[in-house]
Amino acid sequence: MERIWSPWRMAYIQAAKEQGEDGGCIFCDLPAEGDDVRTMILARGELAFVIVNSFPYNPGHVLVCPYRHVPLYVDLTDDETAEFTALTKAAIRALEAA
């Protein structure tokens, strides 16, 4: 098996160790800041948001995240699933246009 080596991720790996286990939840903390430019939140819905991955393995890597903590996609409510899907489609269209 080949290893993917991305040295720019070392900043993330080292920061995670410095933060410790009580570093909070980025999926709660970043949207709560309200500075979407600084936190790289691209779009917000009522139930979910789109954020850029700070340390991507490939260009255009974004995350679509529900605000509510759920362990599995199938645990989303129907409303969350609809918005999650709509945001995913919008993100794909934006990436394709770019």
C-alpha positions in Angstrom: 0.0 0.0 0.0 1.3 3.5 -0.9 1.4 6.2 1.8 0.0 9.6 1.0 2.6 12.1 2.2 1.4 15.7 2.6 3.9 17.6 4.7 1.7 20.7 4.9 -0.6 18.7 7.3 2.1 18.7 10.0 0.7 22.0 11.3 -2.6 20.3 11.9 -1.1 17.2 13.5 1.1 19.2 15.9 -1.7 21.6 16.8 -4.0 18.7 17.7 -1.5 17.4 20.1 -1.0 20.9 21.7 -4.8 21.4 22.1 -5.4 18.2 24.1 -8.7 16.5 24.5 -10.6 19.5 25.7 -9.9 21.5 22.5 -13.6 21.8 21.8 -15.5 20.8 18.7 -14.6 22.6 15.5 -18.0 21.9 14.0 -19.6 23.8 16.9 -17.0 26.4 17.7 -16.3 27.7 14.2 -19.9 28.4 13.2 -20.5 30.1 16.6 -17.7 32.5 15.9 -19.7 34.3 13.3 -16.6 35.2 11.2 -17.3 33.0 8.1 -14.3 34.5 6.2 -11.8 33.6 8.9 -13.3 30.2 9.6 -13.7 29.4 5.9 -17.4 28.7 6.1 -18.7 29.0 2.5 -22.4 28.7 3.0 -24.9 28.4 5.9 -28.3 26.9 6.0 -30.7 26.6 8.9 -29.6 23.0 9.7 -26.2 22.6 8.1 -23.2 24.5 6.7 -20.4 24.1 4.2 -16.8 24.6 5.3 -13.4 24.4 3.5 -11.1 21.7 4.8 -8.0 23.5 6.1 -5.6 20.7 5.3 -7.0 19.0 2.2 -5.5 16.0 0.4 -7.0 17.3 -2.8 -8.1 20.7 -4.2 -11.7 21.7 -3.5 -12.2 19.5 -0.4 -15.2 20.9 1.4 -17.2 19.5 4.2 -21.0 19.7 4.5 -21.9 19.5 8.2 -25.1 19.4 10.1 -25.2 21.7 13.1 -26.6 18.9 15.2 -24.2 16.2 16.3 -25.3 12.8 14.8 -23.1 9.8 14.4 -24.4 8.6 11.1 -25.9 10.2 8.0 -29.0 8.0 8.4 -29.6 9.6 11.8 -30.4 13.0 10.2 -34.0 14.1 10.2 -35.7 14.4 6.9 -35.3 18.2 7.0 -31.6 17.9 7.8 -31.2 15.4 5.0 -32.9 17.7 2.5 -30.8 20.7 3.4 -27.6 18.6 3.6 -28.3 17.3 0.1 -29.1 20.8 -1.3 -25.9 22.2 0.2 -23.9 19.3 -1.2 -25.3 19.9 -4.7 -24.6 23.6 -4.4 -21.0 23.0 -3.4 -20.5 20.5 -6.2 -21.9 23.0 -8.7 -19.7 25.8 -7.3 -16.6 23.6 -7.5 -17.4 22.6 -11.1 -17.9 26.3 -12.1 -14.6 27.3 -10.5 
